[in-house]
Amino acid sequence: MKNFLYKILGVLTVLISLFSCQEDAEMRTEVTPVNSLYLPENNAYLNLGAQSSAIFEWEASKAADNGVVLYDVVFDTEDGDFSDPLYLLPSDGRGLQRRLTLPFSELNKIAQMAGIQPEGVGKLQWSVQSSKGINVQPLVDIRTIEVLRPAGFPAPDELFLLGSATEAGDELSGAILMKKTSVNTFEAYTSLVEGSYYFASRNSGESDTFYIEDGKLRADGETAYSGDRKVYRIRVDFSNGTTEIHEVSKVELWFAPDGVFLTELPYDTNGTWSVEDFPIVFKQEGWGRDERYKFRFTTLDSEGNEAEEWFGSTNGDNQRPTDSTGPAYWYMVPVSDDRWNNSYKFATEVDNSNADISVIFNAEVPSYTHSVSID
């Protein structure tokens, strides 16, 4: 009988111990919800075009064990119910502070996710949830902010061009990678045919898409193109949502010794102009044979205004290239129309030979460049 009682007491002791541990564990994860939001004021208006940040602050939550509380700020659309929040991010200090400093550029991305268009005004809901990493508390106080988006978009890391009007066609996997010319700008030299085109932030999976409307960059659409096949330089600036399209009507080879254009380079594809088996003869001068050259692009804007753009060497003067000359020698940068300065020099063996000459302006090369070769 005593043994039986001892067994019963032992079982009861274990159960009490387990119950106490469970209670302790529950207490260690218990926190109160965030009952009051402080900043921004409800329906506060924020112009996201400014170089600033939004400050979000709220009342502290309390933990049953008097320990730390983790905070997440959640955003949703104006008519959302937070069952599937639009965006969630921890507060300052990796979630430990009851404050969030959010740059307007980041808030602009959230506004874009909510479907608010550039230069448009819309509303977002926000609130704060508290937890210990588990046992997340329900939202109590919910506020609204009204935002004015700037003209531009957050710039993607890459930008691709595709569509029935492009050299790439409609397949995303084969889209043309545009050259990133700054943090917010991209450009492509390419041809267009009748059809439509658009831009994508990725060439696989889910992608943000953009198009041009009246010179402005817009989200989710396509731009129609009609007319004959022509070569264009397409520029996109995400910082202000502007675009620039110029026709490249011709690319010519300038031969400085005679002050003439030796030939026009026909456009091939993929931002490349080429001429094959073209005879090159240096000019005989009293001091030797002169071989200096560079290139001129002729462009047309949407109103048909013609402009010249000269491309040449980063160096004011050069030596003839050899087999050991590095690739930077061939890089092409904007230069003046000065007859001599920033000219390249043909290699010695090009004299009295037929040369293959290519101008390459695409994203596959580190810098815009050209090549000269002979058989």
Secondary structure, 3 states (H helix, E strand, C coil): CHHHHHHHHHHHHHHHHHHHHHHHHHHHHCECCCCCEEECCCCEEEECCCCCEEEEEECCCCECCCCCCEEEEEEEECCCCCCCCCEEEECCCCCCCCEEEEEHHHHHHHHHHCCCCCCCEEEEEEEEEEECCCCCCCCCCCEEEEEECCCCCCCCCCCEEEECCCCCECCHHHCEECEECCCCEEEEEEEECCEEEEEECCCCCCCCEEEEECCEEEECCCEEECCCCEEEEEEEECCCCEEEEEEEEEEEEEECCCCEEEEECCECCCCEEEEEEEEECCEEECCEEECEEEEEEEEECCCCCEEEEEEECCCCCCCCCCCCCCHHHHCCEEECCCCCCCCEECCHHHCCEEEEEEEECCCCCCCCEEEEEEC
